[in-house]
Amino acid sequence: MASSKKSEREAREARERARRYAARQAVHEGQVRRRRRDNIIAIAAIVVVGALATVTQVFYFTAGPGAPTPEPSASEIAEEPDGVNVGDVPDPSLAENRIWTGELTLNDVPLGIELDGVLAPQAVASFIASAESGYYIGKTCHRLVKTDTAGLIQCGSADGTGATDITYSFGPIENAPADQLYPAGSIAMARVGNDAYSQGRQFFIVFDDTTLPNDSAGGYSIIGQVTSGLDSLKALITDAGTIGGIADGEPLIPTSITALSVQ
């Protein structure tokens, strides 16, 4: 009998140990499942928060208040004017994108000329319009420059002094030489220093190869060239020099534009 009771007790204890072990296993497995679920939820939350942050930043810096101010491209900057035309400046299309020929007479010296409406359409259009209106006839050549590096005669001032005409000016600079060297025979537009939109009706003729340094606005618009008569111009006018023999002054021989035709 005693042996039977002992066996029953041991059996009960074994069943109890098995029950407690099973219970502990169930608790452990439940904890493992909860940790796995919590980790998945945490990772999902981090992904969602990160995605929202990325979307928010993209919106803020592309369409929202943090969007940068658009900057013009290099080509757009090059195309933007840095000034405005003043007065009745003709449209560049008047130059017709072609080479014009004609004759410019200073005193009794006829000069064959060509004007390049392809490379300097705005300046050539202005010159042609002024020539056709008769503006240039009778205008003086008020300035002569003769140095070791420059030789030019400047004409076309409205009042004969070289003063700027505040009622008429245009830009931009066109066809300026990259090496700052203006070959003998070049016809170019005069302007105020450091102002690309201060070109008017004054022009200069280079009678010797001339170096003209660029300023902050650049160089000078070459509108064409003298094709004949340059040697006569030098022999009869520019070789005489200036009043007082200074390097930059009024021509010793008074000079004016007596005729001008272009076609």
Backbone torsions as a table, in degrees:
resi	resn	phi	psi	omega
1	MET	NA	-46.1	-179.9
2	ALA	-60.5	-40.8	-179.6
3	SER	-64.5	-36.6	-179.7
4	SER	-67.4	-41.2	179.2
5	LYS	-64.2	-39.2	179.7
6	LYS	-62.9	-41.3	-178.9
7	SER	-65.1	-38.6	178.7
8	GLU	-65.0	-42.2	179.8
9	ARG	-61.8	-44.4	-179.4
10	GLU	-63.6	-36.4	179.1
11	ALA	-65.9	-43.0	179.4
12	ARG	-62.1	-43.0	179.9
13	GLU	-63.0	-37.8	179.4
14	ALA	-65.8	-42.0	178.9
15	ARG	-64.0	-38.5	179.5
16	GLU	-65.2	-41.7	177.3
17	ARG	-62.4	-41.3	178.8
18	ALA	-64.0	-39.5	179.4
19	ARG	-64.2	-45.3	-179.4
20	ARG	-63.8	-38.8	179.3
21	TYR	-63.9	-44.3	179.1
22	ALA	-61.5	-39.5	179.9
23	ALA	-64.8	-45.3	178.8
24	ARG	-61.8	-39.6	178.8
25	GLN	-63.4	-42.1	179.5
26	ALA	-62.9	-42.7	178.4
27	VAL	-63.1	-44.3	-179.3
28	HIS	-61.8	-45.6	179.9
29	GLU	-64.3	-37.1	176.8
30	GLY	-62.9	-41.9	178.5
31	GLN	-63.5	-41.3	178.7
32	VAL	-62.0	-43.2	179.5
33	ARG	-63.7	-40.7	-179.8
34	ARG	-64.8	-43.7	179.2
35	ARG	-61.8	-41.3	179.4
36	ARG	-63.3	-43.6	179.3
37	ARG	-63.7	-43.9	-179.9
38	ASP	-62.9	-39.5	178.9
39	ASN	-64.2	-42.4	179.3
40	ILE	-62.9	-43.2	179.4
41	ILE	-63.2	-42.0	-179.0
42	ALA	-64.2	-43.9	-179.9
43	ILE	-63.9	-43.3	178.8
44	ALA	-61.1	-40.5	179.2
45	ALA	-63.7	-41.3	179.3
46	ILE	-63.5	-42.5	179.4
47	VAL	-62.5	-44.5	-179.9
48	VAL	-63.5	-45.1	179.9
49	VAL	-62.7	-42.8	178.9
50	GLY	-62.9	-42.4	179.0
51	ALA	-63.5	-43.3	178.4
52	LEU	-62.7	-39.9	179.7
53	ALA	-64.5	-40.9	179.6
54	THR	-64.4	-46.0	179.1
55	VAL	-61.5	-41.6	-180.0
56	THR	-62.5	-44.6	179.8
57	GLN	-64.5	-42.7	179.4
58	VAL	-60.7	-44.5	179.0
59	PHE	-64.2	-42.7	-176.6
60	TYR	-62.2	-41.5	-173.8
61	PHE	-93.3	-4.5	177.6
62	THR	-115.9	-36.2	-178.2
63	ALA	-126.5	-17.3	-176.7
64	GLY	-88.4	-164.3	-176.8
65	PRO	-67.5	-16.6	179.0
66	GLY	-88.7	2.7	-179.5
67	ALA	-62.4	130.9	-179.8
68	PRO	-68.0	150.5	176.0
69	THR	-66.6	126.8	-178.3
70	PRO	-57.1	133.3	177.5
71	GLU	-104.1	134.7	179.1
72	PRO	-67.2	146.2	176.4
73	SER	-72.4	169.3	-179.7
74	ALA	-60.1	-40.1	180.0
75	SER	-66.1	-38.0	179.2
76	GLU	-66.2	-38.6	178.7
77	ILE	-62.9	-43.9	-179.9
78	ALA	-61.1	-31.9	-176.6
79	GLU	-84.6	-19.3	-177.7
80	GLU	-71.9	132.3	177.1
81	PRO	-70.9	146.7	177.7
82	ASP	-105.5	16.3	178.7
83	GLY	-169.5	-173.6	-179.8
84	VAL	-132.5	152.2	175.0
85	ASN	-75.9	147.9	179.8
86	VAL	-123.3	132.1	177.6
87	GLY	89.4	-166.5	-175.2
88	ASP	-85.4	65.7	-179.4
89	VAL	-80.7	126.2	-177.6
90	PRO	-70.7	157.3	176.4
91	ASP	-67.9	143.2	179.3
92	PRO	-56.5	-24.0	-179.1
93	SER	-61.7	-18.9	178.2
94	LEU	-61.2	-27.6	179.5
95	ALA	-71.8	-13.5	172.6
96	GLU	59.5	18.3	173.7
97	ASN	54.1	42.0	-178.0
98	ARG	-147.5	174.1	176.3
99	ILE	-89.3	128.0	176.3
100	TRP	-102.0	147.1	175.9
101	THR	-121.1	159.5	179.6
102	GLY	179.6	-165.7	179.9
103	GLU	-141.3	131.3	177.4
104	LEU	-117.0	125.8	-178.6
105	THR	-112.4	123.4	174.7
106	LEU	-107.4	117.3	-170.1
107	ASN	55.7	-115.6	178.1
108	ASP	-110.8	19.7	-176.9
109	VAL	-103.6	106.9	177.8
110	PRO	-81.3	133.6	178.8
111	LEU	-119.6	122.3	171.1
112	GLY	-72.5	136.5	-177.1
113	ILE	-133.4	153.0	169.9
114	GLU	-126.6	137.0	178.6
115	LEU	-117.2	132.3	-174.3
116	ASP	-97.8	94.4	178.7
117	GLY	-75.4	-5.2	178.0
118	VAL	-84.6	-50.0	-175.1
119	LEU	-87.2	-20.1	-179.5
120	ALA	-138.4	62.2	-173.2
121	PRO	-62.0	-40.9	-178.6
122	GLN	-68.2	-46.5	-178.8
123	ALA	-67.2	-40.5	179.1
124	VAL	-66.5	-40.3	176.9
125	ALA	-59.1	-42.2	178.8
126	SER	-63.9	-45.2	-179.0
127	PHE	-62.5	-44.7	-178.6
128	ILE	-63.7	-46.1	-179.4
129	ALA	-60.9	-41.0	179.7
130	SER	-68.0	-38.5	178.3
131	ALA	-65.5	-43.7	-178.0
132	GLU	-68.1	-26.3	178.6
133	SER	-81.3	-8.7	-178.2
134	GLY	83.9	10.3	-176.8
135	TYR	-56.3	-44.1	-169.1
136	TYR	-74.1	-23.5	-174.7
137	ILE	-64.0	124.8	179.8
138	GLY	90.0	-10.8	178.0
139	LYS	-71.8	144.5	-175.1
140	THR	-89.3	164.4	169.4
141	CYS	-104.8	99.1	-167.4
142	HIS	-88.8	-10.1	-171.5
143	ARG	-136.8	135.3	175.3
144	LEU	-131.4	129.0	179.3
145	VAL	-117.8	125.2	177.2
146	LYS	-136.0	106.9	175.6
147	THR	-135.5	-176.5	178.5
148	ASP	-67.0	-24.0	-176.2
149	THR	-117.7	0.1	-176.1
150	ALA	-145.5	143.0	174.0
151	GLY	-151.1	107.8	-178.1
152	LEU	-152.1	156.9	174.4
153	ILE	-126.2	132.5	-173.6
154	GLN	-112.7	135.4	-173.9
155	CYS	-136.9	168.0	169.0
156	GLY	99.2	7.1	179.1
157	SER	-64.9	138.4	-178.1
158	ALA	-63.6	-37.6	-177.1
159	ASP	-108.3	3.2	177.7
160	GLY	82.1	1.0	-179.0
161	THR	-105.0	-11.9	-174.6
162	GLY	92.1	3.4	179.6
163	ALA	-65.2	149.9	178.8
164	THR	-71.4	137.7	175.5
165	ASP	-86.9	106.3	-175.3
166	ILE	-73.4	-7.2	-178.8
167	THR	-94.5	-4.0	-175.3
168	TYR	-152.7	119.4	175.4
169	SER	-162.1	157.5	-176.6
170	PHE	-155.7	171.7	174.9
171	GLY	-155.4	-176.5	1.3
172	PRO	-89.1	-175.2	173.8
173	ILE	-72.3	135.9	-178.4
174	GLU	-129.8	143.1	169.4
175	ASN	58.2	34.2	175.3
176	ALA	-78.3	139.1	-177.8
177	PRO	-68.3	135.4	-178.4
178	ALA	-65.5	-30.8	-178.0
179	ASP	-92.2	5.4	177.2
180	GLN	66.0	14.0	178.2
181	LEU	-102.7	123.7	-179.7
182	TYR	-106.3	108.3	-175.5
183	PRO	-64.6	151.9	176.0
184	ALA	-53.5	134.9	-178.1
185	GLY	98.7	-11.6	179.7
186	SER	-65.1	140.5	172.0
187	ILE	-112.7	122.6	-175.0
188	ALA	-136.6	159.8	-178.7
189	MET	-87.5	134.3	174.3
190	ALA	-80.0	158.3	177.9
191	ARG	-160.6	171.1	175.4
192	VAL	-78.8	144.7	179.8
193	GLY	-58.6	139.4	174.8
194	ASN	64.7	22.2	-179.3
195	ASP	-139.4	104.6	-177.5
196	ALA	-70.5	-18.8	-178.0
197	TYR	-105.1	26.9	178.6
198	SER	-107.6	10.2	175.3
199	GLN	-67.4	141.0	179.4
200	GLY	-131.7	-124.4	179.0
201	ARG	-105.2	-6.7	179.0
202	GLN	-76.0	139.2	178.5
203	PHE	-137.9	164.8	175.2
204	PHE	-133.8	150.9	177.7
205	ILE	-111.1	126.0	179.5
206	VAL	-88.4	117.1	-179.0
207	PHE	-100.5	-9.8	169.6
208	ASP	-134.0	152.2	175.3
209	ASP	-50.5	128.8	-170.3
210	THR	-133.4	133.6	174.4
211	THR	-100.4	121.7	178.0
212	LEU	-121.8	108.1	-177.7
213	PRO	-61.8	141.2	174.2
214	ASN	-66.4	152.6	169.4
215	ASP	-111.8	-164.0	-175.9
216	SER	-64.5	-21.2	178.7
217	ALA	-88.4	-17.7	-178.2
218	GLY	120.5	-142.8	-178.6
219	GLY	-104.5	-143.7	-176.3
220	TYR	-126.9	139.7	-176.1
221	SER	-70.3	115.8	172.7
222	ILE	-84.5	118.2	-177.4
223	ILE	-99.1	-12.6	-179.5
224	GLY	171.3	-155.9	-176.8
225	GLN	-152.7	156.5	173.3
226	VAL	-82.7	125.7	-177.4
227	THR	-101.0	-15.1	177.2
228	SER	-160.3	153.4	175.7
229	GLY	92.0	0.0	-176.6
230	LEU	-65.2	-39.7	178.9
231	ASP	-63.5	-37.0	178.0
232	SER	-67.6	-38.5	177.3
233	LEU	-59.6	-43.8	-179.6
234	LYS	-66.8	-44.8	-175.7
235	ALA	-66.9	-35.6	-172.7
236	LEU	-99.0	-18.1	-174.7
237	ILE	-132.1	-62.2	-169.0
238	THR	-73.2	-32.1	179.5
239	ASP	-63.8	-21.2	179.2
240	ALA	-70.5	-20.0	176.7
241	GLY	82.8	-159.9	-174.6
242	THR	-108.5	165.5	173.1
243	ILE	-63.7	125.6	-178.3
244	GLY	84.0	-2.6	177.4
245	GLY	69.6	17.5	-179.4
246	ILE	-77.7	163.4	-175.2
247	ALA	-71.9	-27.0	-174.8
248	ASP	-141.8	103.6	-177.0
249	GLY	-168.0	-163.1	-178.7
250	GLU	-78.3	136.6	-179.7
251	PRO	-57.2	140.0	177.0
252	LEU	-61.7	-37.7	176.4
253	ILE	-94.9	112.7	-179.4
254	PRO	-55.5	130.3	-171.9
255	THR	-130.7	137.8	177.0
256	SER	-143.6	166.6	178.2
257	ILE	-86.4	115.1	-177.1
258	THR	-101.8	-16.2	177.7
259	ALA	-161.6	149.0	178.3
260	LEU	-157.7	127.6	175.4
261	SER	-139.9	142.7	176.1
262	VAL	-136.5	149.4	178.5
263	GLN	-152.9	NA	NA
